């Protein structure tokens, strides 16, 4: 995962690979999950499906030579980065969902 984080920041990485790798790394390193783990079944669905599928797609988009270089760089680094962008994205999605539900339930009930 750290290799994808490095790939997203390297200018040699193709744009599509950079976007996918950046999104996957930001989400994986975010301290907040999109669906909290305490929610039965769905809480682990993002960890079991979204992240691995995103990793597979990002690895396929990054050229093999670059990916091996990023992996070797990732092995040399200590510690795991924390993605504030990923955290902000997840919080924004949650706030948008809350606002949408509030709008639907309160304003949606008003009849003409």
Rosetta blueprint (number, residue, H / E / L):
1 X L
2 X H
3 X H
4 X H
5 X H
6 X H
7 X H
8 X H
9 X H
10 X L
11 X L
12 X L
13 X L
14 X L
15 X H
16 X H
17 X H
18 X H
19 X H
20 X H
21 X H
22 X H
23 X H
24 X H
25 X H
26 X H
27 X H
28 X H
29 X H
30 X L
31 X L
32 X L
33 X L
34 X L
35 X L
36 X L
37 X L
38 X L
39 X L
40 X L
41 X L
42 X H
43 X H
44 X H
45 X H
46 X H
47 X H
48 X H
49 X H
50 X H
51 X H
52 X H
53 X H
54 X H
55 X H
56 X H
57 X H
58 X H
59 X H
60 X H
61 X H
62 X L
63 X L
64 X H
65 X H
66 X H
67 X H
68 X H
69 X H
70 X H
71 X H
72 X H
73 X H
74 X H
75 X H
76 X H
77 X L
78 X L
79 X L
80 X L
81 X L
82 X L
83 X L
84 X H
85 X H
86 X H
87 X H
88 X H
89 X H
90 X H
91 X H
92 X H
93 X H
94 X H
95 X H
96 X H
97 X H
98 X H
99 X H
100 X H
101 X H
102 X H
103 X H
104 X H
105 X H
106 X H
107 X H
108 X L
109 X L
110 X L
111 X L
112 X L
